[in-house]
């Protein structure tokens, strides 16, 4: 289930990022050009409501633009700094119960190379009593 959420998070971040880029560099300038063209056609100033209506992005553009920074922050936070896990069994009882949720600091024992696991910065070993999360070899 966690894999599906991670995949969903990446897909939503990429789609909203593409829409954000399209709005920033193409759609918003096009709306500004429409405003300039509308002001050129009128003899007087346009009312504030008309200006807002011309400049305002549709909801299917505005919503991804608004949520993109939040989703990108969550993706970066979850991928590189902290990640939530659910305890799958009762092996940690009485400290952690089956089904408990924990937030894991991915760098509390230093920075390591992804595939080899060799530390290259701030390396330290776990101490007795530390809770360690790992992915079983058969699930990689």
HUQUIPE-V342045 format. One record per run of one state. SS is the DSSP state (H for helix, E for strand, - for the rest). FROM is the first residue (numbers start at 1). TO is the last residue. If there is no record, write none. Layout:
SS_FROM_TO + SS_FROM_TO
This chain:
-_1_1 + H_2_41 + -_42_47 + H_48_55 + -_56_58 + H_59_81 + E_82_86 + -_87_100 + E_101_105 + -_106_110 + E_111_112 + -_113_118 + E_119_121 + -_122_136 + H_137_139 + -_140_140
